Amino acid sequence: MDLGISGKRALVCASSRGLGRGCAVALAAEGVNLVMNARTVGPLEAAAQEIRTTHGVEVTAVADDITTEAGRARVLAAAGDVDILVTNAGGPPPGLWSDWEREDFIRALDANMLTPIALMKALLPAMMAQGWGRVVNITSVSVKSPIPALGLSNAARAGLTGYVAGTSRQVAPSGVTINNLLPGIHATARAEALDKGVAEAQGITEAEARAAREAAIPARRYGLPSEFGATCAFLCSQQAGFIVGQNILLDGGAVNATF
Ligand SMILES: NC(=O)c1ccc[n+]([C@@H]2O[C@H](COP(=O)([O-])OP(=O)(O)OC[C@H]3O[C@@H](n4cnc5c(N)ncnc54)[C@H](OP(=O)(O)O)[C@@H]3O)[C@@H](O)[C@H]2O)c1
């Protein structure tokens, strides 16, 4: 299927590896020119070069922390107006409800709620003015099914989800769609780090920790960044113009719910 977005321009945040990179690669495969971002310059430049070589699209790489005001300003200045925005950043650390203080919540809200909101506020006006735009926010399965140790993430992402629910209806008349993608466990560095934590806590190997987590997923495996990216690219397609304000779960069936 031709997604009809060749020649468009996308800002894909936090995209040197993992789910963000999966989205960048899938968009590039459709002929979308990219602005990629991550904090560490080496892996970011390497990812950008691989995408240029493989897909022949223009890629601008901006090494900055997207969750800080100054970093975000530099990324936005390099990006200019874009047709597509994919928001993403690292997730907050795990912990216990009784440990988190106000500053911990402020950090999580800044990274996983207020950063995507600031990016949308900056980029939506030009999308609306041209009558076409696509925004995909990478959130988490925790929006639908809380992960108790990730209370900071549960809280911040729920706030973003509420914001998107209303805002997506306000911008839809201008041909702009905003949707959220909710990853369950995917095979990325973040999932490996969580496996490592489980292995250490339970005195088992990382392979055993992964096998136990895979066994709890009806698909019996972790998701792939390429599958995640393909779904993102579809949400950014011409064909997805009637999908507005949705929270799309990619979890191999792990959340046991009818709706
Ligand atoms: N993988 C999963 O199973 C899963 C499940 C549920 C939710 N999620 C959420 O999905 C998001 C992506 O996860 P992932 O698994 O793809 O993580 P990952 O493999 O660790 O990749 C994270 C990417 O984001 C970049 N990054 C992190 N913090 C950044 C910042 N402040 N500014 C700019 N770039 C930043 C990293 O590069 P640098 O380190 O160089 O900045 C890297 O490119 C996270 O919020 C995570 O919590 C993941």
The ligand as an SDF file (V2000), in Angstrom:
LIG
                    3D

 48 52  0  0  0  0  0  0  0  0999 V2000
   10.2640   -0.8550   24.8790 N   0  0  0  0  0  0  0  0  0  0  0  0
    9.2030   -1.1050   25.5850 C   0  0  0  0  0  0  0  0  0  0  0  0
    8.9100   -2.2780   25.8690 O   0  0  0  0  0  0  0  0  0  0  0  0
    8.3010    0.0140   26.0630 C   0  0  0  0  0  0  0  0  0  0  0  0
    7.0640   -0.3120   26.6460 C   0  0  0  0  0  0  0  0  0  0  0  0
    6.2490    0.7070   27.1080 C   0  0  0  0  0  0  0  0  0  0  0  0
    6.6410    2.0350   26.9760 C   0  0  0  0  0  0  0  0  0  0  0  0
    7.8450    2.3190   26.3890 N   0  0  0  0  0  0  0  0  0  0  0  0
    8.2190    3.7320   26.2890 C   0  0  0  0  0  0  0  0  0  0  0  0
    8.5310    4.0680   24.9510 O   0  0  0  0  0  0  0  0  0  0  0  0
    9.5620    5.0530   24.9260 C   0  0  0  0  0  0  0  0  0  0  0  0
   10.7130    4.5560   24.0490 C   0  0  0  0  0  0  0  0  0  0  0  0
   11.2000    3.3520   24.5980 O   0  0  0  0  0  0  0  0  0  0  0  0
   12.3420    2.4850   23.9010 P   0  0  0  0  0  0  0  0  0  0  0  0
   12.1420    1.1040   24.4000 O   0  0  0  0  0  0  0  0  0  0  0  0
   12.3800    2.7410   22.4450 O   0  0  0  0  0  0  0  0  0  0  0  0
   13.6360    3.1070   24.6140 O   0  0  0  0  0  0  0  0  0  0  0  0
   15.1830    2.9610   24.1940 P   0  0  0  0  0  0  0  0  0  0  0  0
   15.4250    1.7470   23.3800 O   0  0  0  0  0  0  0  0  0  0  0  0
   15.9130    3.1370   25.4840 O   0  0  0  0  0  0  0  0  0  0  0  0
   15.4550    4.2270   23.2430 O   0  0  0  0  0  0  0  0  0  0  0  0
   15.2640    5.5140   23.7160 C   0  0  0  0  0  0  0  0  0  0  0  0
   15.6560    6.5090   22.6390 C   0  0  0  0  0  0  0  0  0  0  0  0
   15.3020    7.8050   23.0860 O   0  0  0  0  0  0  0  0  0  0  0  0
   16.4580    8.6460   23.1620 C   0  0  0  0  0  0  0  0  0  0  0  0
   16.2260    9.5240   24.3040 N   0  0  0  0  0  0  0  0  0  0  0  0
   15.9880    9.1550   25.5830 C   0  0  0  0  0  0  0  0  0  0  0  0
   15.7850   10.2360   26.3490 N   0  0  0  0  0  0  0  0  0  0  0  0
   15.8840   11.3120   25.5160 C   0  0  0  0  0  0  0  0  0  0  0  0
   15.7810   12.7120   25.7160 C   0  0  0  0  0  0  0  0  0  0  0  0
   15.5430   13.2130   26.9350 N   0  0  0  0  0  0  0  0  0  0  0  0
   15.9230   13.5340   24.6610 N   0  0  0  0  0  0  0  0  0  0  0  0
   16.1720   13.0290   23.4450 C   0  0  0  0  0  0  0  0  0  0  0  0
   16.2850   11.7060   23.1910 N   0  0  0  0  0  0  0  0  0  0  0  0
   16.1570   10.8630   24.2150 C   0  0  0  0  0  0  0  0  0  0  0  0
   17.6110    7.6680   23.3150 C   0  0  0  0  0  0  0  0  0  0  0  0
   18.8740    8.1780   22.8960 O   0  0  0  0  0  0  0  0  0  0  0  0
   19.8450    8.9210   23.9570 P   0  0  0  0  0  0  0  0  0  0  0  0
   19.9200    8.0530   25.1710 O   0  0  0  0  0  0  0  0  0  0  0  0
   21.1330    9.0920   23.2300 O   0  0  0  0  0  0  0  0  0  0  0  0
   19.1760   10.2230   24.2510 O   0  0  0  0  0  0  0  0  0  0  0  0
   17.1460    6.5610   22.3610 C   0  0  0  0  0  0  0  0  0  0  0  0
   17.3520    6.9350   21.0310 O   0  0  0  0  0  0  0  0  0  0  0  0
    9.9740    5.2910   26.3920 C   0  0  0  0  0  0  0  0  0  0  0  0
    9.2980    6.4150   26.8940 O   0  0  0  0  0  0  0  0  0  0  0  0
    9.4820    4.0450   27.0900 C   0  0  0  0  0  0  0  0  0  0  0  0
    9.1900    4.2800   28.4470 O   0  0  0  0  0  0  0  0  0  0  0  0
    8.6960    1.3360   25.9350 C   0  0  0  0  0  0  0  0  0  0  0  0
  1  2  1  0
  2  3  2  0
  2  4  1  0
  4  5  1  0
  4 48  2  0
  5  6  2  0
  6  7  1  0
  7  8  2  0
  8  9  1  0
  8 48  1  0
  9 10  1  0
  9 46  1  0
 10 11  1  0
 11 12  1  0
 11 44  1  0
 12 13  1  0
 13 14  1  0
 14 15  2  0
 14 16  1  0
 14 17  1  0
 17 18  1  0
 18 19  2  0
 18 20  1  0
 18 21  1  0
 21 22  1  0
 22 23  1  0
 23 24  1  0
 23 42  1  0
 24 25  1  0
 25 26  1  0
 25 36  1  0
 26 27  1  0
 26 35  1  0
 27 28  2  0
 28 29  1  0
 29 30  1  0
 29 35  2  0
 30 31  1  0
 30 32  2  0
 32 33  1  0
 33 34  2  0
 34 35  1  0
 36 37  1  0
 36 42  1  0
 37 38  1  0
 38 39  2  0
 38 40  1  0
 38 41  1  0
 42 43  1  0
 44 45  1  0
 44 46  1  0
 46 47  1  0
M  CHG  2   8   1  16  -1
M  END
$$$$
